[in-house]
C-alpha cells in the first residue's frame, strides 16, 4: 500500500497507487461491456458471470481496504449497520433461503458501498488528477461506442428495451440515465468556461451527438430528463426577452424533434403523454396485468408482508432474484419471481429484500453525497450539474432499481464521489498531462 502524506489545504492525504486505478477500470470494463459480449456470443453467459464474480471480489477486497481511511467514516458506519440488519433479515428468513443465496444477494449493495469507498480514497490521493483524466477518456469512448451498438440493436429489434447499447436487452433505461449523467459531466469538465459559468459552444456541440442512443431507445423517462436539463440551463438573471427567446427556440426544437421522430420511427410521443398510458404504466390493476406495474409490485409486496408483519421492517431476504445462471434461486425467490418481470422501482427492490431499514439505509447512501461538498469553485456550472444529478436520482427511486444493478452503480458511484469530493482542479484545463 502507498505510504501516507498529509496536506489539509488541498485535502490530499495519500500517495497514489496505480493498482487502485487499474482494479477500478478493470471492474468497470467487465461490467460496461460484459452484457454485450453475451449478446453477440451467448455461450459465454456463464463464463461472463464467473468473471464478474471475480471482478466483484477484487473490488470488495480493495474497497474494504479503503473503508479504514478517514474520508470513509460515514460509509464505515453504514456498512456496520448494513451487516447487522442484513444478518437479522437472513435469520428471520432462514427457512426459505440459504446462506449462499443470502451472501450472493449482498454483492450488489456491497459493490456500490465499496466502490464509493475506493473512489473517495482515490480522490484524496495525489493521483486523483491522473485517475479523473483516465475516467474522462473511458466515459468518452464508452459513449461513442454506444452509438453504433444502439443503431445495430434498433435496426434488428426496433425501438425499445432491447436498445440498451452495451448493457443489452433490458438496459435501455439505465443506459439513458448514464448517458445523461456522463454527457453533462463531460460538458462540465471539458466544455465549461474558466469562470465556471456557461459552456464553450465549440466544445458543446460534439458532446451533444452522444445523446443519439437516447433518441432511439424509446426510454420514456428521457423526456423528463431533457425537460429538467433544459430548465436548469435558464439562469435566473436572464432578462425577459432572453427568457422568451429561449422558450421559443426550445419549443421549435422540440416540435421539429417530435416531427422527425414520428417520420422516421413508429414512436408517437402523444401515446406517452396520454393519461390512460400513464395510469397503465404506473397505477393499473396489477391483478389483471400480465406485466405487473411498477407501483403494483410495491402494493403486492406490502400485501404479502401483512401475513408476516416483521417483513415490513426486515424484508423477505437478499438475493431473491439472483442466482439463475450459477447459483440456485432461493425458495422465497421462486415464490416471488413474477414480481421481477418488467420494470421495478428502487423503493420496491429495497423494501422487498431488506424492508424499511434497508430502504432507509440506501436513501442515506444515495443522498449523503449531495450534502455539502468541496466543489464550491465550480460555481454555477457545478450547481446545475449537481441539481440535475440530484433530480435524476430522485426520479430513479420511482422509475427503476438501477442502484442495485452493478453495471449502473459503478458509473453512478463515480459521479456521486465527484459531486462530493471533486474540485476545480479536476477540470480539463487544470488536470496534469499524462506522462505515459
N, C-alpha and C positions, 0 to 999 in steps of 0.2 A: 504494500500500500504506500501511496505517496506520503512523504513527510509533510507535517503541517506548517503553514505560515499564517500570519495574522495581520490583517490590515482593516481596522474598524472604519476608516474613512471610505474605502472602496468596497467594503463588505466582501473582501476576498480573504478567505480563511485557509485555503489549502493549495498546495501544488497539484497540478493536474496529473492525471494518469490516463494515458490514451486507451488503456484497456477498458475503462468505464465507457468511453465513447464508442469503441468498437462493439462491445457487447450490446449496447442500446441499438445501434444501427443494424446489427445482425438480426436481433429480435424483431425490430421494426420491418426489415426487409422480408423476413419469413412471413409475417402476418399481412403485409401490404400486398404481396403477390402470391401467397400460397393458394388462395381460393381460385385464382385464375389458372394456376398450374393444374389444379384438379379439374377445372372446367375443360381444358384442352387435352388433358391426359387423365381420364377418370380412374384408371387402375392405380394411380398414385395416391388415392384418397387416404388409405390407412398409413402410408409412408409419411405423408404430409402431417397427419395427426401426430405421429410419433415425433417428427422433427419439431413440431410446435410444443410438444410436452417437454422436450429437451431445452428449447428456447425459453419456455416458462421457468424451468429450473434455473437456468443461468441468470435470468432476470431476477428471480427470487433471491438467489444467492448474493448478487451484488446489491439488490435493493435492501435486503435485511441488514447488510453491512452498512449501508448508507443511513439507516434509521438511527444509528447511535450518535450521529453528528447533531450539533446544536440547532441547525436550521430545521430539523425534522421533529422538534419536540411535540408539536400538535399531532403529527402523524403517529408518533410512538404511542400517545395516549389513545388514539383511535384504534390502533392495532390491538392494544391490550383489551379495549372494550369489545372489539370485534371477536377476538379469540374467546372471550368469556361468553358473549351472547350466542355465538355460533356453537359453542360446546354445549350450552344448555339446550339449544334447538335440537342438536343431534341426540342428546339424552332423551328428550321428550318424544322424539320421533324414531327412536332406535328400532322399534318393532316393524317399521315399514321402509327403512333404509339401512345401508351398510356403511361402515366406517370408510371404506374405499370410495364409495359414491359420494359421501359427505366431503372427504378431502378433495376429491376431484371437483366438486362444486364450489369449493373455496378458491379455486385457482383464479378465476376472472376478477372477483373483488380484490384479492391479494395482489394480482398483477397490476391493477390500477394503483393501489397504495404504494407498492414498492417502486413502480415507475415514477410516481411523483417524488418519492424519497430520493431516488437515484438522480433524477433531473435537478432537484433542488441542490443536491451536493455538487453536481457539475456546475450549476450556476453560481456557486460560491467558491469556485476554484479559479486559478489564473488561466485555465484553458477554456473558459466559457466562450470567449470570442471565437476560437477555432471550432468549437462544437456548434455554435449557432451558425457560423458560415457553412459548415457541412450540412446542417439541418436545412438551411435555406436552399442549398443545391438539391438535397434529397427531395424536398417538397416540390420544387420546380420540375424536376424530372418526373416525379410521381404524377403531378397534374398533367403534364404534357402527354404521358403515356395513356392517361385515361381517355383522351380524345379519340385516337384510332380504335382502342378497345371498345369504347362505348358505341362508336359508329358501327363496328362489326356486329355487336350484340343487337343494335337497333335494326339493322338490315336482316338479321336472322330471326329475331323474336318479336320485333315491333317495340313501341314504347311501353315501358312498364318495369316491374320489379327485376326482370332479367337483365336490364341495362344497369348493372351495378359496377361497371368498369372492372378493375382487377379484384374487387370484392365479390364479383359474380352475382349469380341469381339470389335475390333477396337482399342485396346490399345497396340498392339504389338510394334509399333514404339516407343511410349512413354516409354513402359516397357524397351525396349532395351536401350534407352537413359539413363534412371535411373540406369539400371544395370551397364553400362559403368562408369557413374559418381560415383556410390556408391562403386563399386569394387575398382576403382582406389583410391578413398578417403580412403577406409579401408586399402589398401596397404600402403598409406601414413602414416596413424596414428597408424597402428598396426604392419606393417612389415618393416617400414623404419629403416635404421641404425641410431644409435645415432648421427652420424655426419651429417645427412641429405643428404647423398649421397649414393644411392643404397638401395637395399632391402635385407632382410634376407630370403634366399631361403626356409628354413624350414617353414616360415610363409606365403610365397607367394603361394606355390602350393595349399594348401587347399582353398585359396580365389579364385583361377582361376576356380575351379569347379563351382563357382557361375555364370559363363558365359554360362552355359548349355542352359538356355532358349533362349539365343540369337541365338544359333546354330540351333534351331528347329522351330523358328517362322518366318523364311523366310523374315526378315526385310532387305531390300536391302542396306539401309544406314549403316548397321552394318559393312559391308566390308570396307567402307570408314573409319569408326571409328577405326577398327582394324589396318588399314594402318597408320592412324595418331598416334595411340598408339605405334605401332612398331617403327615408325620414331623417336618418342620422347625418346625412350629408348637408341638410339645410341648417345653416348656422343662425342662431337667434338674432345676431346683429345685422343680418341682411336687410336691406330696405324693401319696401313693399313691392316696388317694380321688379326687383330681382327675384323675390319670392314668387310673384305671379308668373314671371318668365320660366322659373324652374319648374313650377307645377304644370304649366302649359307644355313645356318641352317634354316633361316626363309623361304626360298624358298622350301626346302624339307618339312618343316612342313605344309606349305600352300598346296603343291602338295598332301600330304597324306590326309589333311583335305578335299580337293576337292574330292578325290577318295572315301573316306569313306562316305562323304555326298551323292555322286552320287549312291553309292552302297546300302545305307540304306534308302534313300528317293527318291522322284521323282523330286528333285531340281537339275537343271542343271545351274551351275553358268555361263556357256557360254551365256545363254539366257540373263542374266542381263548385260553382258558386250557388247552385240550386239548393234551396233549403232542404228538400227531400233527400238529396245526396249527402248533405252534411249530417242530417239526422241518421241516415242509414249507416254512414261510416263510424259515427261515434256513439249513437244512443239507441239504435234499433233493437227490436225484440230479440235478445240473444237466444232465447229458447227455440226460435224458429229459424235462426240464421245458420247457414252451412259453415261460414267462417265467422265465428263469434267476434263481435265488435270490440274495440279497444276497451271501452268502459264497461261493456257487458261482461268481459272476463273478470274485471275487478269486482263486479256485483256477484258473479258466481263464486269467486274465491271467498268473499265475505259471507255469503250464504252457507257455503260448506263449512266454514270455520265456526258457525253458530253451534254446530253439534259438538265442537271441541273448543270452547272459548279461549283456552290458553294460546291457541294458534294465532289469534289476533295480535298477540304480543310477540310470540316467538316464531311464528311461521310453521310451514309444513315440512321444511327441510331443504338444505342446499343441494344443488346438483340434480334437481328434479328432471330437467330436460337434457341433461348431459349424458355421455357415455354410450351413444348409439353406434359409434364407429370402432371403439376399442374396448370400453368397459360396459358391462350390462347396466341398463337403466334400472332405477330403484322401483320397488312396488308402488310407492306413492307417485313416482313419476309416471308410471304406466296408467294409474288411475286418473291422473290429471292431464294426460297427454293431449287431449283435444284442446286444452286452453293454450297450447303452444303453437298451434297452427295460425298463420297470418300475423297481423301486427299486434305487438304487445307494448304497453306503455311502461315507463320506468317505475311508476308507482305500483303497478301490478306485479312486476317481476320481483321487486324488493319485498313487497308485502307478502306475496305468496311464499317465498323461500324463507325469509327471516322475520316476518311480521313487522309491526310498527317500530320496533327497536332498530332493525336493520335499515328500514326506510329512513328513520331519523339520522342514523349514522351516515348513510350515503348522501343525504341532503347536506349535512355538515361538511362532509368530504368534498362535495362538489362546490359549494358556495363559499367555503372558507377562503378560497383563492381569489375571491373578488373583494375581500376586505382590504384595508389599507395596504398599499404596495409601495415599492421604491420608485415606481415608474413616473414620478411627477414631471420629469423633464421631457416626456413625450407630448405633454400639453394636450392640445385639442385633438390631434390625430389619435393619440393613445386612448383618450377618454371615449372617443367614438368606437374604437375597436373593442375596448373593454365593455362598453354598453351593448354592442352587437353580440359579443360572445355571451354576455350575461343573458340576453334575450333568447339566444339560441338554446342555451342550456335549460332555461325555464320552460321553453316550448317542448324541449325534448322529453321532459317528465310526463307530458300528456300526449306524446307522439310515438316514441319508440323507447326501447331499453338499451340504447347504444352504449351506455357506460358499463354494461355487463357483457359487452362484446369486445374481445381483446383487440381485434384489428381496428376498432374505433378508438378505444380508450388509450392506446399507445400514442396516437396522434393527439387526442384531447389532453392527455397529461402534459404534453409539451406546451400547448397553448395556455393551459392553466398555470403552469410554473412560470412561463414567460410573463404572464399578466402579474403574477405575484412578486417575482424576483428579478425581472429584467430591468434594464435602464437604458438611457440614451446611448451609452457606449456600444450597444448591440445593433445599431442601425448600420446599413451597408457602408455609409460614409465614414463610420468610426471604427469598424471592425479591422483588426490587423490582417494583413495579407498573408495567405498561406505560404509557407516556405517549401512545401513539398512539391 
